[in-house]
């Protein structure tokens, strides 16, 4: 895949950015490395002159930026989503460093977009937002001072993306066959997966496997499982069909008269 094509499909997604200067700094970092798709999820102040000032000669990236109401809208049409995380979570998720993540992004097959999601300056992404991501990315900073400015974090990831696109990046250390496959059917989109998870949760409640009052970590683990598998559209349709059949059988059982 040519460098421009590989980088043109990558979205940099910023969630609830507080300072417009950081948005400008991100735009500059992106243009330095040949990235152009900037998505802003409910930014506090945008458009803003400070963003333009901090962007240098990357105001065109700001002009083309897409502002969305929520993360789901920003991820629509993406077949691979990688979320940045500064810490280990209660339930571990597939975790990569920037070089490994860049290899996954650039080597991704198909014509869908790929998203790298960055969280708020003060607290990053929520657990719910991270659960919408197939993989998690962590930048291995100095333990004694690990705080990275948002634009600096984007610069690190953007650099690795460019180096990999140019052919100088190291290949991913992970030999996951599912992530290397040629897609004969398009991978399920982020939006379609969210509908599937809603449907799955409802079925688990219907058959009394899941109690929403004491959910434990059931749906989190289900999300981790299916995001790791990365279903295509046909596989997802098959799973939705199975869930619908379970619901129909459950309804018939519920309506059947009880035997004395």
N, C-alpha and C positions, 0 to 999 in steps of 0.2 A: 504494500500500500504506500503510495507516495506521501512524502512528508506533509504537504498541505492538506491532502485528503484525510490523513490520519488525525491531524490536529483540528481540522475544521468541524469534526463531528463531536468534539469534546466540549461539554458545558461546564463552566465554573459557576456554581450555585452558592450564593451568600444568603444566609438566613438571619433576618432581623438585625441587620447591621446598624449600629447606633451612630457612628461617626462618618459623615460623608467623605472626610479625607481618606478614610480607609478604603472606601469604594473607589476613589480615584487612584489610590496606590495599587489596588488590585488590578484596575484597568491597565495601568502602566506595566505592571509585572506580566500581565497576560500578553500585551502587544510585544514586549521584549522577546517573548518566547513563541510568538506566532499563533496565539490563541485569540479567538474573537467572539465566542459565545458566552456572554455574561448574563446570568439570571439573578434577579434580586427578589427575595421573598420578603415582603412587607418591610422594606427599609424604613428607618425612622425619618430620614431626611434625604429625599431624592426626587427630582434633580436638585442640585445645589452647587453654588459657585465653588465651594471648597473642594468638591469632588473634581470639578474641571481643572482647578489649579493644581491639585495633587497628581492629576493624570499625565501631566506633561504634554506630550504630543499623541496621547492615546484617547483624546476626546471622542474619536469616532467609535471606540469600544463602548463608551458611555452612551453615545447617541443611539447605538443599536441595542443597548441593554433592554432586556424584557423584565418588567416588574410583574410579579404574580401575587395573588391573594394568599396562597399557601404553598407548602412544599409539594403537595401532590400535583398541582398545576405546573410547577417548575420541572417536575420529573416526567411529565406526560411524553410518551414517545421514546423514552430511554430504555434500552435493554439491559444495561449494566449501570449500577449506581454504587459509588464508593463514598462512604461518609468518613470524615475526619474525627478522630477521637483522641483525647489527651490522656485518657486513663483506662485502666482495666475495668470492665463492667462485672456486675454480679454474675451474669451468665456470659462466659467468654464467647466471642464471635470470631470468625476468620479475620485475622489481623495481619496487615502488611506494612512494610516500610515504603517510602515514596518510590524507590526504584522498582520494587516488586509491583506496586500498584500501577506505575507507568507502563510496565510491560503488559499487564492485564488490559489496560485501556487501549494501547496501541495495537495489540495483537487480537483484540476482540473482532470476531467475524460478523458479517452482516452489514446492513446499511442503516441501522438504528443509531441514535445518539448515545453517548456515554456521559454520565454526570459525575463530577467530583464535588461533594457538598461540604461547605465550611459553615461552622456555627457562629454564634454570637461572640463578641469580643470577650465578654466577662465569664461566660459559662458554657460556651460551645453548643453542641446539639443535645437535645433532650433524648432520653431513652426511647421514647416513641418515634422520634425522627430517625434515630440510628437504626431502629428496627425496620425502616423502609429501605435500608441499604443492603446490598448483597454482601459487601465486604467492608471492613473498617480499615482505615489508614491511620498510622501513628508516626509522627516525626520524632526520631530518637534524639531528643535534646539533652543538654547537660542536666543531670538530676539536681544540681545545686541552684540552677536558674533555668527553669524549663519554659518560662512564659515567652511565647512568640507573638509578635504583632501579626494581625490578620494578613496584611499585604506580604509580610516576610514569609508566612506559611504558604501562601499561594505561590510566591516566587520559587520556593524550594520544590514544590510539586510540579510547577510549570517547567522548571529547568529539567527535571527528570523526564517529563513527558517529551520535551523537545529532543533531548539526547537519545531517547529510545526511538523516536520517530526518525532521527537522522541515522540510526543504526549503530550508535555508540553506547547505548544503554545495555546493561547486563540483562540477560533473560531472567524471567521469573524463576525463583528457586522452587516453585510449586509445580508439580507434574500432574495437575488435576486434569484428567482427560476431558471432563465435561466442559472445562473452560477453553480447551483447544479445538473443540469440534467445529466442523463446518456446519452451519445451520441450514438444514433442508427446509425448515419452516421457521418463520421469524420467532425470536424469543418473546415471551409474554412481556407486555409493557408494564411499567410501574403501576399505572392506573388499574390495569386489569388484575394485577396481583393484589392490590388493595381490596378490590371487589371480591376476589377469591377468599382472602383472609376474613372478610366480614361474613361471607357465606359459610366458611368452615366453622367460625366461632358459633354462628347460629345453630348449625347442625349439631355441634358438640353439646350445646345447651339443650337442644331438643331431645337428644338421646340420653341426657342426664350424665354425660361424661364430664362436663364442665359446669361448675357452679360459679357464676359471676360474683357472688358474695365472698367466695374464697377461691379466687382463680389461681393462686400460687403463680407459677411461671409457665403455665401450659401454653398460652398463645405466643409468648416470647420464644419458647423452644420450637413451636411449630413454625414460626417465622424464620428462625435460624435454619431449620431443616429445609424448608422449601426455597429459601433464598440461596442456600448452598447448592441445591439441585439445579436451580435456574431452568424452569420449565419453558418449553416453547408454546406457541399459541394452540397447537393441536393437543398437546399434553394437558394444558390448562383446561381446554374445553372438555376433555375426557374427565378430568377431576371434577369439574363443575357438574357434569352429567351424573357422576357417581353420587355426589352430594344431593342432587335433586332426587335421584332414585331412593336414597336413604330416607329423605323427607317423605316421599310418597308412601313407602312401606310403613313408616312410622305412623302416618295418618290413617292408613288402613287398619293397622293394629289397634290404634286408639278408638276407631269407630266400631270395631268388631264387638259383638255382644259377649259378655263374660259368661263362661260356662258355670253352672251351679255345681 
